[in-house]
Amino acid sequence: MDAFGGYFMDEKAVQVENIFLEFLKSFRGDNNNNNGGEPFYEAEIEAMRANESTTMFIDFSHVMRYNDLLQKAIADEYLRFEPYLKNACKRFVTELKPSFIADDNPNKDINVAFFNIPFSKRLRELTTAEIGKLVSVTGVVTRTSEVRPELLQGTFKCLECGSVIKNVDQQFKYTEPIICVNATCSNRMRWALLRTESKFADWQRVRVQETSNEIPAGSLPRSLDVVLRHDIVEQARAGDTVVFTGTVVVIPDIMALASPGERAETRREAPQRKNSGVGNEGVKGLRALGVRDLSYRLAFIANSVQVSDGRRDVDIRNRKKDADEEDYQQFTSEEMDEIQRMRNVPDFFNKLVDSVAPTVFGHQDIKRAILIMLLGGVHKLTHEGINLRGDINVCIVGDPSCAKSQFLKYTAGIVPRSVYTSGKSSSAAGLTATVAKEPETGEFCIEAGALMLADNGICCIDEFDKMDVRDQVAIHEAMEQQTISITKAGIQATLNARTSILAAANPTGGRYDKSKPLKYNVALPPPILSRFDLVYVMIDDPDDQTDYHIAHHIVRVHQKREEALAPTFTTAQLKRYIAYAKTLRPKLNAEARALLVESYVALRRGDTTPGSRVAYRMTVRQLEALIRLSEAIARSHLDTQVQPRHVRVAVRLLKTSIIR
């Protein structure tokens, strides 16, 4: 490094900047030999302009193919070279599209974001050896803070002589200049921040937890704070599984110095205190805590956020906003051909049903209900702004060892955004949301519960009948209005919980009594039962033929593992089919509408008939359930209109579920 004018120039970093600029100018396409086609990253500038973004996304595999030394330098010392890489991006944009920067603000920075990094680490593998390196880490977002401004580079004015010091980097805390640049001034303390000339950026802290399949046996899940800046704030939401790319840094852990439950605050010594060692010590900072050593912790500074949707890599620049706004997902022509081939297979609906939970033998009705729940109805919004539920709720009541939990585990695994929980160990706050104190600011914030984390997904609740009655009441609103209202600790909020609920319950007394209706067999109140669109009963009756087939299937699965299962469609094909079907928004035609009205009137009439074995009262909720089921069946057939045949299947499903 050479010193000039009191500053140091990092020669290696300048070399990296120049090679990186050359890469941006000369790299061409995917199948390139760097000798033809249009420069790849010129199109990236147009994408930035279209999205009004100041972040340039760089595919790291391109850097690896272009220059091995460059990729090694960036990967090993990313934190050191980051300002120079940003400068290279700014020079590249200025040369090609000078108006892009000049139109907005000549001092505007261009940020660099890498994705597609091969060096992926688990959360518990992030140690001090990774500090400053470029790595990617995957985790589940459990908490997000509000977006706040952060001072990146401060411009300070000396209050002694009036000199201005620009671009003072902030080291994760408010950092003032050490000494005035004026040779005749020795000011070290009195500074004023010039806000208009300082650089601020949006800043958000996200709490990330290990995914369940990464936790070693007998260990608790690890958590890490991830800092998001600039355009990537508000990209990750609670419950998302996200791939963060960035670098590990060390920051002072001031909160660890305070005793539990106490915030680190400056305190003034009381003048009348006796036996004080020093009489006029004034304001006491961290020393007042009785701790002499400052502890540190690891944090992660992210430069790109990629939300994993389980189907395939999503475009890193886009972000899905809502359940039914998945239309923009571009299905490739090969995927569309495959979906049409699946649709044209004879008796395809029953084969789709057979492909659901192939490890479980039989139970076609329940598999059909789970498939329809995965497809879901259409969300609607009335003129008054009231949301009409499109999600389908299913309850499975059955004797022990009937594969209820198997169905729940399978469903939680096939849906990208899902939560599996047990009713006995879940409280009302754990299912909905709770108000907690933000550890650093001391302000109250909302922590998401299971239903919020499963927003636009499925929440599987096992042992539903074991839940405390007070906790069951908490999910009434979430099951019908699909919102969670909180009024506590000065916070009044209504949160979205647009989730389907798949619940499993045991009958009272351990076994189902067929001589009694459903309502006497399950310890669930009528308000909860009426909120389920479908309620299925699994009865474990001894039967030689059935028992032989079940035993043969289980032994075969244990013996041959995957080879024992030969469903018509694989899990990956089923996921793609469901993802495409959910982009359709089928509408009711006139004949289907008339048939729905007739069916509902007939169901109500049967409800009043003496001696009828209906599980619960027929209400308007069951009519809405019929509409949702009809829409889901139309989606399964890839139809854009709900036909009378779809309604007939829906009525048959509802009848088989309620008359027990």
Secondary structure as UniProt FT lines:
FT   STRAND          2..4
FT   TURN            5..6
FT   STRAND          7..9
FT   HELIX           11..26
FT   HELIX           40..50
FT   TURN            51..52
FT   STRAND          55..59
FT   HELIX           60..66
FT   HELIX           68..76
FT   HELIX           78..96
FT   HELIX           98..102
FT   TURN            103..104
FT   TURN            106..107
FT   STRAND          111..115
FT   STRAND          120..121
FT   HELIX           123..125
FT   HELIX           128..130
FT   STRAND          135..144
FT   STRAND          148..158
FT   TURN            159..161
FT   STRAND          164..169
FT   TURN            183..184
FT   STRAND          191..193
FT   HELIX           195..197
FT   STRAND          199..209
FT   HELIX           212..214
FT   TURN            217..218
FT   STRAND          223..229
FT   HELIX           230..232
FT   TURN            233..234
FT   TURN            238..239
FT   STRAND          241..252
FT   HELIX           255..257
FT   TURN            260..261
FT   STRAND          267..268
FT   TURN            271..272
FT   TURN            274..275
FT   TURN            279..280
FT   STRAND          283..284
FT   HELIX           286..289
FT   STRAND          296..307
FT   TURN            316..317
FT   TURN            323..324
FT   TURN            327..328
FT   HELIX           333..344
FT   TURN            346..347
FT   HELIX           348..354
FT   TURN            358..359
FT   HELIX           364..375
FT   STRAND          380..381
FT   TURN            383..384
FT   STRAND          387..388
FT   STRAND          394..398
FT   TURN            400..401
FT   HELIX           404..414
FT   STRAND          418..422
FT   TURN            424..425
FT   HELIX           428..431
FT   STRAND          433..437
FT   TURN            439..441
FT   STRAND          444..448
FT   HELIX           450..453
FT   TURN            454..456
FT   STRAND          458..462
FT   HELIX           464..466
FT   HELIX           469..474
FT   HELIX           476..480
FT   STRAND          483..488
FT   TURN            489..490
FT   STRAND          491..496
FT   STRAND          500..505
FT   TURN            508..509
FT   TURN            514..515
FT   HELIX           518..521
FT   HELIX           526..529
FT   TURN            530..531
FT   STRAND          534..538
FT   HELIX           544..560
FT   HELIX           561..564
FT   HELIX           571..581
FT   TURN            582..583
FT   STRAND          587..588
FT   HELIX           590..608
FT   TURN            610..611
FT   HELIX           620..636
FT   TURN            637..638
FT   STRAND          641..642
FT   HELIX           644..658
//
